[in-house]
Amino acid sequence: MTEPYKGILPIAPTIFHDNGDLDLDGNRRVMDLMVDQGVDGICILANFSEQFLLTDAEREQVMHLSLEQVAGRVPVIVTTSHFSTRIAAQRAKAAADAGAKMLMMMPPYHGALLRADEQGMVEHFKQVADACGIPIILQDAPLSGVTLTVPFMIRLAKEVPLVRYFKIEVPGTANKLRALIEAGGDAVVGPFDGEEAITLMADLDAGATGTMTSAMIPDLVKPILAAHAAGDRKQAAALYAKVLPIINYENRQCGLRSAKAVMKEGGVIKSEAVRHPLTPLHPKTREGLIELARELDPLALRWGK
């Protein structure tokens, strides 16, 4: 797959043993599962990958392991966000050197108050782009606390042309995508949504060319994209209606623990552990998730059996 990248590029979970150590074999199996799910690319080390709970050495290990296991079967996107421009650029170069096809980055932030102004953000992304030479997805999400306006994102895309993909996951995503596409023209190569595809139909109608979901049910989400792209909105809406209950449950009840729970239930991984201070799913919440999953029979629920 070559540019422009589009379709479903889910976030891979990072797999741990029950004691919190990295499960290397589990992470390899997740890469193989995701390829078999028919994904158009795999994003690693993102927020849904618990990237904020990994050491730098573990990040390197997961990155190289993932790229080696995927072995070019689909593009791999590496998240390299950091408040430090120097560190973000170093991460970007390492990812490109290892074979990543694209980066994903949030704007620089740290805690509730440390932010860069717009000029600082342009310089931050320019230095990263110069270090890596591969396309970058700008992640516009509430977690950063940074307001990214449409005019600024267009400015960034024009001043740093490698920033040509945009993952929008804020309130009113469809409206923002529509405005971004209309104002950006050719500078916006790939408008994506995220947030577990909770607003996917509205975002596709607005012009999104892809989505970055979790790795829980991408095999069931991809046909929605295909139908919509083929002009069959009625079929896309019908398929979306079938999966919306579990997407809503994931988004509102479980978060990043959903994919791990379904993969554990399906024999893909041995442990669905998350690292403290994150906590496991309540047994009743997990039961509700698996009940919804069984009705849909996604690949993750049977791949390892």
C-alpha positions in Angstrom: 0.0 0.0 0.0 1.3 3.4 -1.0 0.2 6.9 -0.5 -2.4 8.2 -0.2 -3.0 6.0 2.8 -6.6 5.4 3.6 -9.0 2.9 5.0 -8.7 1.4 8.5 -5.5 1.9 10.4 -6.2 0.6 13.9 -4.2 1.1 17.1 -2.3 -2.0 18.3 -2.5 -2.7 22.0 0.7 -3.4 23.9 0.6 -6.8 25.5 1.9 -7.5 29.0 2.2 -10.6 31.2 0.1 -10.6 34.4 3.1 -9.2 36.3 3.3 -6.2 34.0 6.4 -7.3 32.0 6.2 -7.0 28.2 4.8 -10.1 26.5 6.9 -10.3 23.4 5.2 -13.3 21.9 1.8 -11.8 22.7 2.8 -8.6 20.8 3.9 -10.6 17.8 0.6 -12.5 17.8 -1.3 -9.2 17.8 0.6 -8.1 14.7 -0.4 -11.3 12.9 -4.0 -11.0 14.0 -4.3 -7.5 12.8 -2.9 -8.4 9.4 -5.4 -11.2 9.2 -8.2 -8.8 10.2 -7.6 -7.1 6.8 -6.4 -3.8 8.2 -4.9 -1.2 5.8 -2.2 -0.3 8.3 -1.2 -0.7 11.9 -0.4 2.1 14.3 1.8 1.3 17.3 2.8 3.1 20.5 -0.3 5.3 20.5 -2.3 6.3 23.5 -4.5 3.2 23.2 -1.2 1.3 23.2 -0.5 2.6 26.7 2.5 4.4 25.3 2.6 6.6 28.4 3.3 3.6 30.5 6.3 2.3 28.6 10.0 3.1 29.2 12.1 4.4 26.3 13.8 1.0 26.0 10.4 -0.7 25.9 9.2 1.6 23.2 12.3 0.7 21.1 11.7 -3.0 21.7 8.0 -2.8 20.8 8.7 -0.8 17.7 11.4 -3.1 16.3 9.4 -6.2 17.2 6.3 -4.9 15.5 8.0 -3.8 12.3 9.9 -7.1 12.1 6.8 -9.2 12.7 4.7 -7.3 10.2 7.5 -7.5 7.6 6.0 -5.1 5.2 2.7 -6.9 4.9 0.9 -3.6 5.7 2.3 -0.1 6.5 3.2 0.5 10.1 2.6 3.9 11.7 4.7 4.8 14.8 3.5 7.3 17.3 6.4 9.5 18.3 4.8 12.3 20.3 6.9 14.1 23.0 6.9 17.6 24.4 10.7 17.8 23.7 11.3 18.6 20.0 14.7 17.0 20.3 13.3 13.7 21.6 10.4 13.7 19.2 12.8 14.2 16.3 15.1 11.4 17.6 12.1 9.1 17.9 11.0 10.0 14.4 14.3 9.3 12.9 14.6 5.9 14.7 11.1 5.0 13.4 11.9 5.9 9.8 15.2 4.1 10.0 13.4 1.0 11.3 11.0 1.0 8.4 7.9 2.9 9.6 5.9 4.3 6.7 4.3 7.1 8.7 4.4 8.8 12.1 1.5 9.9 14.3 2.1 12.9 16.6 0.1 15.0 19.0 1.1 18.7 19.4 3.7 19.2 22.1 2.2 19.4 25.5 3.1 18.4 29.1 0.6 18.3 31.9 -2.1 20.8 32.1 -0.1 24.0 31.4 3.0 23.4 29.3 2.1 24.2 25.7 3.9 25.6 22.6 2.4 28.5 20.7 1.5 28.2 17.0 4.9 29.2 15.8 6.5 26.8 18.3 4.3 24.0 17.0 5.3 24.7 13.4 9.0 24.6 14.3 8.4 21.4 16.3 6.8 19.6 13.4 9.4 21.0 10.9 12.3 19.6 12.9 10.6 16.2 13.2 9.8 16.2 9.5 13.4 17.1 8.6 14.6 14.2 10.9 12.4 11.5 9.4 11.4 12.3 5.8 8.1 10.4 6.0 4.5 11.5 6.3 3.0 12.6 9.6 -0.5 12.3 11.0 -1.4 15.2 13.3 -3.5 13.9 16.1 -6.2 16.4 17.2 -7.5 15.0 20.5 -8.7 16.5 23.8 -6.0 14.6 25.7 -3.4 17.2 24.7 -5.5 20.2 25.9 -4.2 22.0 22.8 -6.8 23.7 20.6 -5.9 23.1 16.9 -7.9 25.4 14.7 -8.5 24.6 11.1 -6.6 27.7 9.9 -3.6 26.6 11.9 -3.7 23.0 10.7 -3.8 24.3 7.1 -0.9 26.6 7.8 1.1 23.7 9.3 0.3 21.5 6.3 1.5 24.1 3.9 4.7 25.1 5.8 5.5 21.4 6.7 4.2 19.4 3.7 5.0 16.1 5.4 2.2 16.9 7.8 -0.5 15.9 5.4 -2.7 13.5 7.4 -5.0 14.5 10.2 -6.7 12.4 12.8 -9.6 14.4 14.2 -11.3 13.1 17.4 -12.8 16.1 19.1 -16.4 17.1 19.7 -18.0 18.0 16.4 -15.5 15.9 14.4 -17.6 15.9 11.3 -17.9 19.6 11.1 -14.1 20.0 11.7 -13.3 17.5 9.1 -15.5 19.2 6.6 -14.0 22.5 7.2 -10.5 21.1 7.1 -11.1 19.4 3.7 -12.7 22.5 2.2 -10.0 24.9 3.4 -7.1 22.6 2.9 -7.6 21.3 -0.6 -4.6 19.3 -1.8 -2.7 20.0 1.4 -5.0 17.6 3.2 -4.1 14.1 1.8 -5.7 12.0 4.5 -8.5 13.1 6.8 -9.2 10.4 9.4 -11.4 10.1 12.4 -10.7 8.1 15.6 -12.2 7.7 19.0 -13.2 4.1 18.3 -15.3 5.2 15.3 -18.0 6.4 17.6 -19.0 9.0 14.9 -17.9 7.1 11.8 -20.9 7.6 9.6 -21.0 11.3 10.1 -17.3 11.6 9.6 -17.4 9.5 6.4 -20.2 11.8 5.1 -18.0 14.7 5.9 -15.2 13.4 3.7 -13.1 11.2 6.0 -11.1 8.7 3.9 -10.2 6.5 6.9 -10.5 5.7 10.5 -8.2 4.8 13.3 -10.1 2.5 15.6 -8.9 0.1 18.2 -7.8 -3.4 17.2 -11.0 -5.0 18.6 -13.2 -5.3 15.5 -11.5 -3.7 12.4 -12.6 -6.7 10.3 -16.2 -5.6 10.9 -15.6 -1.9 10.5 -13.7 -2.2 7.2 -16.8 -3.2 5.2 -18.5 0.0 6.3 -15.7 2.0 4.7 -15.9 -0.1 1.6 -19.6 0.3 1.2 -19.5 4.1 1.8 -16.6 4.5 -0.6 -18.6 2.6 -3.3 -21.5 5.0 -2.9 -23.8 2.6 -1.0 -24.5 4.7 2.0 -27.6 2.6 2.9 -25.5 -0.5 3.2 -22.8 1.3 5.1 -25.3 2.6 7.6 -26.9 -0.9 8.1 -23.4 -2.4 8.8 -22.6 0.4 11.1 -25.8 -0.1 13.0 -24.8 -3.7 13.8 -21.5 -2.7 15.3 -22.5 0.5 17.0 -23.5 -1.0 20.3 -20.1 -2.6 20.9 -18.3 0.6 19.7 -20.4 2.6 22.1 -19.6 0.1 24.9 -15.9 0.3 24.1 -15.9 4.1 23.9 -18.0 4.7 27.1 -17.3 1.8 29.3 -14.0 0.1 28.5 -11.5 2.2 26.6 -8.2 0.7 25.7 -9.0 -2.5 27.7 -11.6 -3.6 25.2 -9.3 -5.0 22.5 -7.2 -6.9 25.1 -10.3 -8.4 26.7 -11.7 -9.7 23.3 -8.2 -10.9 22.3 -7.8 -12.8 25.6 -11.2 -14.3 25.2 -10.3 -15.4 21.7 -7.0 -17.0 22.6 -4.9 -14.4 20.8 -3.1 -13.4 24.0 -2.6 -15.0 27.4 -3.1 -11.9 29.5 -5.2 -8.7 29.1 -3.3 -7.0 31.9 -2.9 -3.2 31.8 -0.2 -1.4 33.7 -1.0 0.4 36.9 -2.3 3.0 37.6 -4.8 1.7 35.0 -7.1 -0.9 36.4 -8.7 -4.1 34.9 -12.2 -4.1 33.7 -14.8 -4.9 36.3 -15.9 -8.5 35.7 -19.5 -7.4 35.0 -18.3 -4.8 32.5 -16.1 -7.3 30.8 -19.0 -9.8 30.7 -21.2 -7.2 28.9 -18.4 -6.5 26.4 -17.9 -10.2 25.6 -21.6 -10.7 25.3 -21.8 -8.0 22.6 -18.7 -9.4 20.9 -20.1 -13.0 20.7 -23.2 -11.6 18.8 -20.8 -10.2 16.2 -18.2 -13.0 16.1 -15.2 -10.8 15.2 -11.9 -12.5 14.2 -10.2 -11.5 17.4 -12.7 -13.7 19.3 -11.8 -16.9 17.5 -8.4 -16.3 15.9 -6.4 -18.1 18.6 -8.7 -21.0 19.0 
